[in-house]
Amino acid sequence: MRRFLRLLAFIFASTPALLLAQSSSAIERVIAGPVSTVMVHKGSSTPVQFIFHVKPGYHINSNKPSTPELIPTVLSFSLPEDLVIGRMKYPAGALISFPFDPSQKLSVYSGDFTVKGLLIAQPKANPGPFTIHAELRYQACDNNACYPPKKLPLAFNVNIRSGGHSAPKARPNRTSPHIHGN
Amino acid sequence: MKRSVLFIVLIVVAITLLLFSGKYFSKGGKAANVASAAFQGASDAPAKGALAPDFTLKTLDGKDVQLSSLRGKAVLLNFWATWCEPCKIEMPWLVDLQKKYRMQGLEIVGVAMDDSGEKTIADFAHKMQVNYTVLVGSEKVAQMYGGLDGLPTSFFLGRDGKVVDTALGLVSESTIEDAIKKSLATSGATNTAAAR
C-alpha cells in the first residue's frame, strides 16, 4: 500500500511537468540537446558544444544568412564574472533553394547542427558548481511560410575546479541570470 | 477487503485528478497551441463570412488607417514581414494585382509584423516597389487575427468588410487573384458596424 501511495505521489508530481513540457515542445521548431556538466580549471579553458535539432519540415537561417533581412541564428549566454565564452563557431549553412523560390539559395540549418565554443574560467574564478543559462535565437520557415523569431532557452552546469589537486570546498550552486529582452 | 476498496477509490481519484490536470494545462497552453496551429487554420482567426475585426494602425508616414474606413472596397489584408522569404515572393504579384484591380475597387493593405523598426520596413517596401498601403502591425492586431504564427497570411475582405477567403502561407498568384475576384464581386453594406 505504501508503495502504491509513493507511486501515486510520483505520478502527481511529474504530471504537470510532463504536460507543460508537451505543450511547450509543441510550438518549438528547434530542440536543444542535453549538455553534460562542463569541468574547467580556473585560469584555463575547455571546449564546449551545443547540439540542436531542427524538427523535420522546417529550416532556420544559419548564423550567416544569405540576405541582410534574414534573421541569423545566434547563441547567447548569460555568464557570471568567473566565466567567459569565446571562439564561438557556428557551422556553415547548407545552401538550399526552396519551392517558394527555386532561383535563390538560402543558407540554412536543418536536422542537427552543432555550435562550438571555448569556455574559459577566469584566473580569479571561484571554484564550485555553476548553472549557466543560454538562449538560441532563431527564425524558422517551412516550404511555404515563415514563423516569427523565437528564443530557445537552455541551461547547463559548469564545475570550476581550483588549479591544484586539492578537493574543491563544497559551495552552493550559483545560477547565472536568465536572458531577457531581444 | 478494506484495503482493496481503498485501493480502488484511490485509483479512481487519481485518474480523475489526472484528467482534470490535463484539461487545466491544455487550457493554460492555449495561446501557444493556437499560435502553432495557425497553419492548420487557427480557431481564433476570423472565419469566412465573419466581419473582419476592426483596427487602426499607422502607415509608414505616420497616418492612421482604420480598416472599417475601407468599407465599400474589396480589401486584401496581407500580413507579412521583411524576414519572410515567401512573403517576398508574393509582393511583386500583389503590386501587379493592385495595378490591375485598383479601378474596380481593390485596396491591398500590407501589415508588416516586423519588430525591426519602421525604417527597415520602409526601405524594404521601397526596394520591393510596393504600390499599396503598408501599415505597421502590432501584437494586438495579430491576436485579433488568430495569432498569425506563420507568414504570409492573407484575409480577403468583401466590400461589406466580411471575410470572403483566407490564404495561410504562400499560395499561387492565381489563387490570390481568384480570391480577389470573389472579394470584388461582393456588394457593399457600408453602414455595417465594425467588429471590435
Interface residues (C-beta under 8 A of the other chain):
Chain A: M1 F4 L5 L8 I11 F12 T15 P16 L19 L20 S23 S24 A26 I27 E69 L70 I71 F98 F100 D101 Q104 L106 Q139 C141 D142 N144 A145 C146 Y147 P148 P149 N182
Chain B: R3 L6 F7 L10 A14 L17 L18 S21 G22 F25 S26 G28 G29 A32 N33 A35 S36 F39 A81 T82 W83 C84 E85 P86 C87 K88 I89 M113 D115 T120 F124 D149 G150 L151 P152 L168 G169 L170 V171
